[in-house]
Amino acid sequence: MGDVDLTVKMGSLTFKNPVIPGSSEIAFDAKSVKKCIDHGVGGIVTKSWVNFPEGVTRPFPYQVFYRKFPGYDISWITYVHQNTIPTDVGLKKEIPEMIRLCRKAEIPIVGSLQLTERIEGWVEYSKKFEEAGYDGLELNLSCPQYEFDKEKIATGVTRVGEDIELGMEIIKAVKETVSIPAWAKLSPIVHPAQLYAVRWAKSKPDGISAHNAPLGMLIDVDAEEPFGSCWVSGYLPGKAFVPESIARIVLIREVLPEMPISGIGGMFDSFDALQYLLVGCQTVQICSGVYIRGYKAFDEIIDGVKAWMEKKGYTTTDQFIGKAFKKVGKPRPDYAPTPFPDLKDIPYKPVVDMNKCRPKECNVCQEVCFYDCFEVDMKKGELKQDYEGKCYACGCCVGLCPEEAIKLVDKKTGEVIWDNRGLAKTLRPYVTYV
């Protein structure tokens, strides 16, 4: 590959490239950290360390994959609590070796820390982590297995992360204690995301990690019972979480445009990772892809980002990080006419490229159109179109045509306003946030 510089800066920390492991078993001890380094990561975020015994436990099994169910092949739920190595033990053995490996590889290491609501504990262990040699901290205020009931069983509540004032106090106390950067990790179950980010920003974190994983449960229809465990808890990683996480990051950037953000959630490949980078994340934390494909996923994602940069002609990451966010904004005043026009007056219609259409084999447009604008005779290989007084210009046929043979066009000018790529011309912003 060509001369591409993948270096990124997130606050005061410089990463060899933006691809780093998310806090998980992917980097929980020295051996796993070395695997990450061997596969080219730009830095390390460790598995969360805790100071309470309930966190250093796991049920058996604790990884339940959904791939036997159609459509869920890259989803699963994990009931992992925190690092099974007690923190004080880790500080004596594993953490020094993890740090040594990262120093040798010349990449930063960020220690994830998840403690109880006692602020004194956050202060104590933040200082211990700094003294051990960590380059930064990630304050895990968002674990969905944080609250424990009287029987010491995880209940799927993020007590510390949901208490916005407590989160502010923890961040403030840590920042007053250590000189290394501290990121605050946000939960996807707290709303609105931008309110939490703005309030937490008052305590001056060095960045925000967004997001931890949501809760989930799957029902085994054949067995007529929950699949895996009987309780709602755990983490539900997966590709379907990418759009939600991206949307929340955009909302945060709208109100905190200068806040460094480490993007997390559902990334399997470079396409996913690039989405986070293009909305302004300086780093991307990968878990999902590595759990499904192993550590080689890091190589594949890094190589994918490099290849994309070469294709686009980029030589440095700062040439494109945040570029898509610049096109986020308010909709045009005329994007939704009021009152809704008569169907005959709707200015757009779908146009089919018959060189691409396969009416002898396919009738998807007829099946998905709610308004009966298409009639396909598969025996004769004929497609009849009847738009006038019927078509709402909804876009279903454009998005679902397997041959990409349909475009939405202006009836008068013939201009293509939607071809299933980028921004629809009618939905482009007239005011952006940058």
GILIN-V366765 format. One record per helix or strand of 3 or more residues. SS is the DSSP state (H for helix, E for strand). FROM is the first residue (numbers start at 1). LEN is the number of residues. If there is no record, write none. Layout:
SS:FROM:LEN
SS:FROM:LEN
This chain:
E:8:3
E:13:3
E:19:3
H:25:3
H:30:9
E:43:3
H:53:3
E:63:3
E:76:3
H:87:6
H:94:12
E:108:6
H:119:14
E:136:5
H:159:4
H:164:14
E:181:6
H:193:9
E:207:4
E:214:3
E:233:5
H:241:15
E:261:4
H:270:9
E:283:4
H:288:6
H:296:17
H:317:3
H:324:4
E:329:3
H:343:3
E:348:5
H:364:5
E:374:4
E:382:4
H:396:5
E:406:5
E:416:3
H:425:3
E:429:4
